[in-house]
Amino acid sequence: MRFVLAIISFVLAAVLMGIGIGQRTIFAGPDEVVAKTSQASPAAVTVIDGSALGAHPQGQTVTLSGATKISAAYGRTTDVLGWVGTTTYNHVTFDEKTGKLVSKVVEGDATEVPTLAGSDLWLKEYNAVDSLQFRANLPDDVSVIAVSNGVDAAPADVTIRWPLDNSTPWSGPLLAAGAALLLLGLGLLIWALTHMRNSRGPRRTPPKQPKMPKLPRQPRYKPKKANAKAIAAPKGRRATRRSIAVVPVLLVGALALTGCTTDILPALTGKAAATPTATATETPTTVVLPPAVTEAQIVSIVRDISTVTAKSDSDLDKKLIATRMTGPALELRLANYTVRKANSKLPGATAILPGPIKLSLPQQTDTWPRSVFVVVQDETDTTVAPMALMLVQADARSNYKVEYATPLAADAVIPGVAAANVGAAQLGLDNKFPQMEPGKIAAAYGDILMKDKASTSYASFQAAGDELRTAVGLAAKQATKKALPKTAKITFTNSPGTGDVIALATNNSGALVTVQLNETETVTPVSSGAAISSKGAVASLLGKAKSTKGIVTTYSDQLLFYVPSAEEPSKIVLLGFTQGLISAKEYKKK
């Protein structure tokens, strides 16, 4: 028996170890899936659709070839197609039936594109010569775009590799079990051999035992014949039917008892079985647009803006600053550069911090133009006020630019807004949800600066903490008039600037609104022969220190407001502002 157990152990060990080794060798599956496509097309752009990239799980390795110079990037599919626009391109998709990549030329009106490098739309960029390969793990809503130089044919040879999980989790346990059975078999074999050796002894033929005498036979007992009719079992066809009839009765009873299950109880009690019914209710779904940018993109954009503005501020480079600023922010920067070129001792514009970002609120949109509200704070220097930036992207091939840059007031409180990965809707100029339509805010606030309490809009805006109203409001204007000599007079006017009015919704149906207000001061001589003197930034822009005609100066106010919802009792609050000189010229009589 010990030998049999040892043999069984050896057989089982061989089987288990063979299966374990086979799983790692001859039975092991492929470690990747490969799909390729190649198309001779003159299109300047190749787009690998997100559905093709996500055809298999666990990420992908993309290889591009077929062009001498290759530039590639990946971003959200809507952004990629927006950048491509009406340009002819190769569209690479995945055919699930054949398991192959399919390339199709999508015809457009244009045949050339600009460079891919440096676009704010891309999550990552790559550059190579002859062949480009990169590894990523992209979701279905992200696509890859590739070009050569924007004019020549884009790389049309595309290969995508997806790794497969060909691991053998049972191989190790099988090998371990086989090894254990092998050791067990060896132990049983040694035990059997030892027992057989110990059990061997002298083998002698035992003596024969004497035979026992036979016992006499007893006489057989013969009973008397009884009455055969009294004890005989019934015979014939009737007797068989009677004995068999007992079994069906018992069987039917057993089946009847076992058949009484809960499935038929309702039928026995006269009640119908309850049948669940599914009721489908159709509810209208609201389409929520994606945020204009991701959080990672916002960090990269703000960092690049900070780098560009720092260099342009240092070099007074008007062309460079125009790549990252527009509207009121650019207007103020250009005027400051002109002033500083004339007088290097004058202060520069407020720097744009690279981060960290304390708040980001992108617009919910998949079209252009786009807006993003960002608050950046310097954690190392508490004396520097947080900077609120309103960034805009005019079209898919333009980068984000700062249109408003406003340091926040000391007691400014940003209302609750949506998370950065959700975004907020941009409100129209005539939206009725806030207390005041965004398009009317600049004119209403300008009226307060001119008339103070006499303004019809005075009650709509919060006066407490409004530093701009203190600096340039009605009281400040009256003080300026009194300080002028009797040989001159001054008039004040203001009007909404040319900057875009941008309003992003808050959680409580209010809005964060950025507007531009231009304030103009006209100083003219009262009597002939008198001259108006100027100094500082005004003299630098004017190009002279005195003027007998008069001087007209324009200051730009970049304003950030919080406008509560129409249902809230609170007032409109000025959260931050930037004021600076943008124009100085001689007065001309109309």
Order of alpha helices (4+ residues) and beta strands (2+ residues): alpha-beta-beta-alpha-beta-alpha-beta-beta-beta-beta-beta-alpha-alpha-alpha-alpha-alpha-alpha-alpha-beta-beta-beta-beta-beta-alpha-alpha-alpha-beta-beta-beta-beta-alpha-beta-beta-beta
